[in-house]
Amino acid sequence: MPLPTKTLREVAAELGMPEAEIRAMIDMGKIRAVFKKGTHVIAPDEIIKIKRQRKTLPESAVKSPPVVSAPIAKPGPPKKKTPPPSMFGT
């Protein structure tokens, strides 16, 4: 006897994911689903596959420690401009 399938909405609730993300995974061919009675239904083995994929995060999804920057120095008072030396020595 086959295991019962779950609707897209049920899978989204179980995994805590938006339905749109699961639908995108179906469209990209990352998981299999069957369109039945106007909605996608997903087999239990595909749900396990999604869970396994979500456990291993890509490096881009791992949060890096916050970057601490040095304080910005305020500019001092403007310097007086001295005229360039004269060619005639005056």
PyMOL CGO cylinders between C-alpha atoms (Angstrom):
from pymol import cmd
from pymol.cgo import CYLINDER

trace = [
    CYLINDER, 0.00, 0.00, 0.00, 1.54, 3.37, -0.99, 0.3, 1, 1, 1, 1, 1, 1,
    CYLINDER, 1.54, 3.37, -0.99, 2.17, 6.01, 1.62, 0.3, 1, 1, 1, 1, 1, 1,
    CYLINDER, 2.17, 6.01, 1.62, -0.27, 8.94, 1.62, 0.3, 1, 1, 1, 1, 1, 1,
    CYLINDER, -0.27, 8.94, 1.62, 0.77, 12.03, -0.29, 0.3, 1, 1, 1, 1, 1, 1,
    CYLINDER, 0.77, 12.03, -0.29, 0.47, 15.56, 1.05, 0.3, 1, 1, 1, 1, 1, 1,
    CYLINDER, 0.47, 15.56, 1.05, -0.72, 18.71, -0.63, 0.3, 1, 1, 1, 1, 1, 1,
    CYLINDER, -0.72, 18.71, -0.63, 1.55, 21.65, -1.27, 0.3, 1, 1, 1, 1, 1, 1,
    CYLINDER, 1.55, 21.65, -1.27, -0.11, 23.57, 1.57, 0.3, 1, 1, 1, 1, 1, 1,
    CYLINDER, -0.11, 23.57, 1.57, 0.39, 20.68, 4.04, 0.3, 1, 1, 1, 1, 1, 1,
    CYLINDER, 0.39, 20.68, 4.04, 4.06, 20.32, 3.08, 0.3, 1, 1, 1, 1, 1, 1,
    CYLINDER, 4.06, 20.32, 3.08, 4.62, 24.07, 3.43, 0.3, 1, 1, 1, 1, 1, 1,
    CYLINDER, 4.62, 24.07, 3.43, 3.07, 24.02, 6.92, 0.3, 1, 1, 1, 1, 1, 1,
    CYLINDER, 3.07, 24.02, 6.92, 5.09, 20.95, 7.96, 0.3, 1, 1, 1, 1, 1, 1,
    CYLINDER, 5.09, 20.95, 7.96, 8.40, 22.38, 6.77, 0.3, 1, 1, 1, 1, 1, 1,
    CYLINDER, 8.40, 22.38, 6.77, 7.74, 26.02, 7.71, 0.3, 1, 1, 1, 1, 1, 1,
    CYLINDER, 7.74, 26.02, 7.71, 8.45, 27.16, 4.16, 0.3, 1, 1, 1, 1, 1, 1,
    CYLINDER, 8.45, 27.16, 4.16, 6.44, 29.39, 1.85, 0.3, 1, 1, 1, 1, 1, 1,
    CYLINDER, 6.44, 29.39, 1.85, 4.37, 27.55, -0.74, 0.3, 1, 1, 1, 1, 1, 1,
    CYLINDER, 4.37, 27.55, -0.74, 6.00, 29.65, -3.47, 0.3, 1, 1, 1, 1, 1, 1,
    CYLINDER, 6.00, 29.65, -3.47, 9.45, 28.29, -2.56, 0.3, 1, 1, 1, 1, 1, 1,
    CYLINDER, 9.45, 28.29, -2.56, 8.25, 24.69, -2.77, 0.3, 1, 1, 1, 1, 1, 1,
    CYLINDER, 8.25, 24.69, -2.77, 6.47, 25.44, -6.06, 0.3, 1, 1, 1, 1, 1, 1,
    CYLINDER, 6.47, 25.44, -6.06, 9.71, 26.92, -7.41, 0.3, 1, 1, 1, 1, 1, 1,
    CYLINDER, 9.71, 26.92, -7.41, 11.58, 23.75, -6.41, 0.3, 1, 1, 1, 1, 1, 1,
    CYLINDER, 11.58, 23.75, -6.41, 8.99, 21.71, -8.32, 0.3, 1, 1, 1, 1, 1, 1,
    CYLINDER, 8.99, 21.71, -8.32, 9.30, 23.97, -11.38, 0.3, 1, 1, 1, 1, 1, 1,
    CYLINDER, 9.30, 23.97, -11.38, 13.11, 23.65, -11.33, 0.3, 1, 1, 1, 1, 1, 1,
    CYLINDER, 13.11, 23.65, -11.33, 12.84, 19.86, -11.09, 0.3, 1, 1, 1, 1, 1, 1,
    CYLINDER, 12.84, 19.86, -11.09, 14.53, 19.62, -7.69, 0.3, 1, 1, 1, 1, 1, 1,
    CYLINDER, 14.53, 19.62, -7.69, 11.57, 17.69, -6.26, 0.3, 1, 1, 1, 1, 1, 1,
    CYLINDER, 11.57, 17.69, -6.26, 8.83, 15.63, -7.86, 0.3, 1, 1, 1, 1, 1, 1,
    CYLINDER, 8.83, 15.63, -7.86, 5.14, 16.35, -7.49, 0.3, 1, 1, 1, 1, 1, 1,
    CYLINDER, 5.14, 16.35, -7.49, 1.94, 15.24, -9.16, 0.3, 1, 1, 1, 1, 1, 1,
    CYLINDER, 1.94, 15.24, -9.16, -0.81, 17.67, -10.12, 0.3, 1, 1, 1, 1, 1, 1,
    CYLINDER, -0.81, 17.67, -10.12, -3.99, 16.10, -8.77, 0.3, 1, 1, 1, 1, 1, 1,
    CYLINDER, -3.99, 16.10, -8.77, -7.43, 17.70, -8.37, 0.3, 1, 1, 1, 1, 1, 1,
    CYLINDER, -7.43, 17.70, -8.37, -6.09, 21.18, -9.07, 0.3, 1, 1, 1, 1, 1, 1,
    CYLINDER, -6.09, 21.18, -9.07, -3.17, 21.11, -6.64, 0.3, 1, 1, 1, 1, 1, 1,
    CYLINDER, -3.17, 21.11, -6.64, 0.29, 19.62, -6.38, 0.3, 1, 1, 1, 1, 1, 1,
    CYLINDER, 0.29, 19.62, -6.38, 0.66, 16.56, -4.16, 0.3, 1, 1, 1, 1, 1, 1,
    CYLINDER, 0.66, 16.56, -4.16, 4.03, 15.43, -2.92, 0.3, 1, 1, 1, 1, 1, 1,
    CYLINDER, 4.03, 15.43, -2.92, 5.14, 11.97, -1.85, 0.3, 1, 1, 1, 1, 1, 1,
    CYLINDER, 5.14, 11.97, -1.85, 6.65, 11.41, 1.62, 0.3, 1, 1, 1, 1, 1, 1,
    CYLINDER, 6.65, 11.41, 1.62, 10.07, 10.50, 0.19, 0.3, 1, 1, 1, 1, 1, 1,
    CYLINDER, 10.07, 10.50, 0.19, 10.22, 13.89, -1.54, 0.3, 1, 1, 1, 1, 1, 1,
    CYLINDER, 10.22, 13.89, -1.54, 9.36, 15.63, 1.75, 0.3, 1, 1, 1, 1, 1, 1,
    CYLINDER, 9.36, 15.63, 1.75, 12.28, 13.82, 3.39, 0.3, 1, 1, 1, 1, 1, 1,
    CYLINDER, 12.28, 13.82, 3.39, 14.48, 14.92, 0.48, 0.3, 1, 1, 1, 1, 1, 1,
    CYLINDER, 14.48, 14.92, 0.48, 13.51, 18.58, 1.10, 0.3, 1, 1, 1, 1, 1, 1,
    CYLINDER, 13.51, 18.58, 1.10, 14.27, 18.22, 4.82, 0.3, 1, 1, 1, 1, 1, 1,
    CYLINDER, 14.27, 18.22, 4.82, 17.69, 16.75, 4.03, 0.3, 1, 1, 1, 1, 1, 1,
    CYLINDER, 17.69, 16.75, 4.03, 18.48, 19.56, 1.59, 0.3, 1, 1, 1, 1, 1, 1,
    CYLINDER, 18.48, 19.56, 1.59, 17.50, 22.21, 4.13, 0.3, 1, 1, 1, 1, 1, 1,
    CYLINDER, 17.50, 22.21, 4.13, 19.83, 20.75, 6.79, 0.3, 1, 1, 1, 1, 1, 1,
    CYLINDER, 19.83, 20.75, 6.79, 22.88, 21.45, 4.64, 0.3, 1, 1, 1, 1, 1, 1,
    CYLINDER, 22.88, 21.45, 4.64, 23.02, 25.18, 4.04, 0.3, 1, 1, 1, 1, 1, 1,
    CYLINDER, 23.02, 25.18, 4.04, 25.18, 26.68, 1.32, 0.3, 1, 1, 1, 1, 1, 1,
    CYLINDER, 25.18, 26.68, 1.32, 28.00, 28.96, 2.44, 0.3, 1, 1, 1, 1, 1, 1,
    CYLINDER, 28.00, 28.96, 2.44, 26.09, 31.99, 1.22, 0.3, 1, 1, 1, 1, 1, 1,
    CYLINDER, 26.09, 31.99, 1.22, 23.26, 31.23, 3.66, 0.3, 1, 1, 1, 1, 1, 1,
    CYLINDER, 23.26, 31.23, 3.66, 25.53, 30.95, 6.71, 0.3, 1, 1, 1, 1, 1, 1,
    CYLINDER, 25.53, 30.95, 6.71, 25.63, 34.18, 8.63, 0.3, 1, 1, 1, 1, 1, 1,
    CYLINDER, 25.63, 34.18, 8.63, 29.07, 35.67, 9.04, 0.3, 1, 1, 1, 1, 1, 1,
    CYLINDER, 29.07, 35.67, 9.04, 30.13, 37.50, 12.20, 0.3, 1, 1, 1, 1, 1, 1,
    CYLINDER, 30.13, 37.50, 12.20, 29.41, 41.22, 12.20, 0.3, 1, 1, 1, 1, 1, 1,
    CYLINDER, 29.41, 41.22, 12.20, 32.11, 43.46, 10.80, 0.3, 1, 1, 1, 1, 1, 1,
    CYLINDER, 32.11, 43.46, 10.80, 33.49, 45.95, 13.29, 0.3, 1, 1, 1, 1, 1, 1,
    CYLINDER, 33.49, 45.95, 13.29, 34.76, 49.10, 11.66, 0.3, 1, 1, 1, 1, 1, 1,
    CYLINDER, 34.76, 49.10, 11.66, 37.13, 51.69, 13.07, 0.3, 1, 1, 1, 1, 1, 1,
    CYLINDER, 37.13, 51.69, 13.07, 35.56, 54.97, 14.17, 0.3, 1, 1, 1, 1, 1, 1,
    CYLINDER, 35.56, 54.97, 14.17, 35.50, 57.62, 11.50, 0.3, 1, 1, 1, 1, 1, 1,
    CYLINDER, 35.50, 57.62, 11.50, 37.86, 60.53, 12.22, 0.3, 1, 1, 1, 1, 1, 1,
    CYLINDER, 37.86, 60.53, 12.22, 36.37, 63.98, 12.02, 0.3, 1, 1, 1, 1, 1, 1,
    CYLINDER, 36.37, 63.98, 12.02, 38.18, 66.41, 9.80, 0.3, 1, 1, 1, 1, 1, 1,
    CYLINDER, 38.18, 66.41, 9.80, 40.11, 69.16, 11.60, 0.3, 1, 1, 1, 1, 1, 1,
    CYLINDER, 40.11, 69.16, 11.60, 39.91, 72.87, 10.90, 0.3, 1, 1, 1, 1, 1, 1,
    CYLINDER, 39.91, 72.87, 10.90, 40.84, 73.86, 7.37, 0.3, 1, 1, 1, 1, 1, 1,
    CYLINDER, 40.84, 73.86, 7.37, 44.49, 74.67, 6.84, 0.3, 1, 1, 1, 1, 1, 1,
    CYLINDER, 44.49, 74.67, 6.84, 45.54, 78.11, 5.63, 0.3, 1, 1, 1, 1, 1, 1,
    CYLINDER, 45.54, 78.11, 5.63, 46.76, 78.11, 2.10, 0.3, 1, 1, 1, 1, 1, 1,
    CYLINDER, 46.76, 78.11, 2.10, 50.11, 79.78, 1.56, 0.3, 1, 1, 1, 1, 1, 1,
    CYLINDER, 50.11, 79.78, 1.56, 50.72, 81.36, -1.81, 0.3, 1, 1, 1, 1, 1, 1,
    CYLINDER, 50.72, 81.36, -1.81, 53.29, 79.64, -3.97, 0.3, 1, 1, 1, 1, 1, 1,
    CYLINDER, 53.29, 79.64, -3.97, 56.74, 81.17, -3.93, 0.3, 1, 1, 1, 1, 1, 1,
    CYLINDER, 56.74, 81.17, -3.93, 57.23, 83.95, -6.41, 0.3, 1, 1, 1, 1, 1, 1,
    CYLINDER, 57.23, 83.95, -6.41, 59.58, 83.54, -9.31, 0.3, 1, 1, 1, 1, 1, 1,
    CYLINDER, 59.58, 83.54, -9.31, 60.89, 87.07, -8.83, 0.3, 1, 1, 1, 1, 1, 1,
    CYLINDER, 60.89, 87.07, -8.83, 61.83, 86.67, -5.16, 0.3, 1, 1, 1, 1, 1, 1,
    CYLINDER, 61.83, 86.67, -5.16, 59.50, 89.34, -3.88, 0.3, 1, 1, 1, 1, 1, 1,
]
cmd.load_cgo(trace, "trace")
